[in-house]
Amino acid sequence: MVGGVLLYFGGRGLTESDPGPAREHAQDLVALERALGLFWEPWLQGLVDGSHAVVTVANWIYIWGHWPVIILTLVWLVVRHPAQYRRTRNAMAVSGAIGMVVFVLYPVAPPRLVDLGLVDTVTLHSEAYRVLQPPAFSNLYAAMPSLHVGWNLLMGIAIASAARHWLLRSVGYALPVLMAASVVLTANHFLVDVVAGAFVALLGLVIATTLERRRGALRADTGHALEGATER
């Protein structure tokens, strides 16, 4: 799993795109959202930019609510729920591969790097976060789809499916919602990116689950064949 993550980030860094097309694509998304009546990013950030506490919470969710949560969830799954771990791991791999293709073919600049009057709250209040990201592991123009949201959705589904206590299940339900709000309020993703990230993650989960069922059916057929051969 660690090797897969490093491969993902290494490839993501190597796909660093020309900022010109990425900004043009971002403007295309703005035009799409305007046409759908969904260009809410300035309005949403305007609701919270006057509250230092809310902005700080949004930043914390964006910074600490992604990889630390993913790591803790995967460790918990591999120890307590290995079948759910394998399904989630495979869903991450499939959705990450799809995301890589989109990053290369359709790079999109995040709202914070487009002239929309939005504030990069993470950099404004936490310069170390951007500095600590190794350049080889980052791609500024990989906003579409938002795997921040997509992979948090996969963690939420895994937690809600595997947890027995209602409080832990409620954490699973809350994770993707909080991250979706955070990435928009911090001007790191458009609403369309959020929807695309959730769709790609769910597609990855469907593919992983389908492959898992096919493997299970194949094992069952093989077992029945072996039992028949033994009886004969």
N, C-alpha and C positions, 0 to 999 in steps of 0.2 A: 504494500500500500504506500509506504514511504517512497519507494522507487517510482511508483506511478505518479505521485504528487510532484516529485522533483522533475520527472519527464514533462509533466504538464506545464509547470512553471518555466522550465528551460525552453520548451517549444513556444510558450506564450511570449517569452522575452525575445525570441528570435523572429517573431512575427511583427515586430515593431513597425508600424505603418507610417506612410507619408501623412503628416497632419492635414494637408489640404483636402484630400478626399474624405478623410475621417470627419472633418468639420462640415464638409458638404453633406455627408450622410446624416450627421446630427441635425442639420437644418432640414433635411428631408423628413426626419422623424418628427421634428417640431411642426412641420407643415401637416403631416399625417395626424398628429394629435390635435392640431387646431381644427382640421376638417372633421374629426370625430368629437370635438368638444371636450378633449381630454388634456389640453395643455394647461395643467394645474400646477406645474412645478414652481413658478414664481409666487403664485398665491399661497401654496402650501408652505414654502419657506418663509414667506412674509408673515404667516401666522405665528411662527416660533422664533424668528430672528431677534425679537426683542426680549426673549427670555433666555438668559445665560444658562439656567438650570436645564431647560428642555434641550437646548443645543448641545450641552455637555453630555446629557444622557444619549442623545442621538449619535454623537461622536463615539461614546463608549460602546454602544451597541455595534457600530460599524467596525471599530477597531478590535474589540474583545469578544464580540458576539459571533464571530465567524470561525477562524481557524482554531482558537482555543476550544470553542464549543464542538467543532467537528472532531478534534482530536479526542476530547473527553468522551464524546458519544461513541466513537468507533472503538475506543478501549473498553468501554462498558459493554458494548455489543459483542465484541470478540470474546470477552470473558464470560458474560452471562447469557448472551443470545447469539451464538455463532451463525445460525442459519440466517437471521436477520442481518447480521454483519455482512455475510457474503452477498446478499441481495443488495444491500446499500452500497457496498464497495463496487459492485458491478454497475449499478446505476450511476454512480459517480464517474466511473471510467467511460461509460457510453456517452453520458451527457457532456463530459469534459472533451471527448473527441469531437462531438458535434459542435461544441463551442469553439474549438480550435479552428474548425473549417470556416465557421462564420467570421471569426476574428480576421482570418486571412482574406476571405472573399468580400466581406462587407465591414471594414473597420469603421467604428463609430466613436467619436470623441464624447466624453462625458459632459454633462451640462456645465460643470465648473470650468471647462476649457473652451466653451463657446460663448460668444458675446450675447448673453441673455440677461445680464444683470444679476446673476446668481452668485452666492458667496461659497467658496470652498471652506466650509466650516472646520473640516478635519485639519487642514493645513494651517488655518488661522489660529486654531487653539492647540494644535499638537504638531509642530513642525517635525519633531523626531519621527513621527509615523512615516512620512514620505521619505525622510532621509534614510531610515532603516531598511527600506525596501531595496534590495540589490538591483541595480539597473538591468542585469542579465535576467532577472526574474520578473520584470514588470513590462507591461505594455500599456501605455497611456491611452491607447485608442482601441481598447477591447471592452467597451461598455455594453455591447450587444452580443449575446444575451447576458443578463446579470446572473452570473453563477454565485455571487454573494447570496442572492435570494434563492436561486435554484437549489444549491447544495444545502442551505439552511432548511429549505422545504423538505429535502430528503432526510435530514437529521430529525426534523419534527415528525415526519411520518414514521420513522423508525422508532422514535421514543414513544409516540402515542400508540403504536402497534404493540410494542414489547413491554411497556411499563404496566405494572399491576396496580400501583397506587394512583388515585385520581390526581394528586398534586403533581406528580411527575408527568402524567399524561397531559395535564394543562400546560406544562412547560413546552411539551412538544407542539401543542396547538399554537402557542404564543410565538415560538421562535421565528417562523417565516413571516408572520405579520409584523413583528417588531423590526426585522431586518428590512422588509419592504419599505416600511416607513422611514427607516434610517437612511437607506441609500438615496431616497428622494430628497429628504430634508437636508442632507449634507451635500447635495448637488453632485453626487457621484453617478447617478443613473437616472434616465428618463423613465416615466411610467411604462412606456412600451418595452423598455429593457427588462423591467420587472416581470411583465407578462410573458415575454419571450423566455426569460430565465426559468420561470415556473413551468412553462410548456416543455422546454428542453429537458428539465430534470424529470418531469413526469413521463416523458417519452423514454428517457433512459431507464426509468423504473419499470415501465411496461415491457421494454425489450429484455431487461435483466430477469424479470419475473417469467416471461415467456420462455426464455432459454433455460431457466431453472426447472420449469415444469417439464420441458422436453427432455432434459437430462434425467429427471426423476422417472418419467415414463420409460425412457430407454433402459435405465437401471432395472425397473420393474420387469420389463420384457426380457431382459437378459437373465434376471433371476428366475423367472418362470421357465425359460428355456433350459437353464442349468438344472432346475428341479426335475423337469421332464426327462432330461437325459439321464439323471441319476436314477430315477425310478425305473427307466428302461434297462 
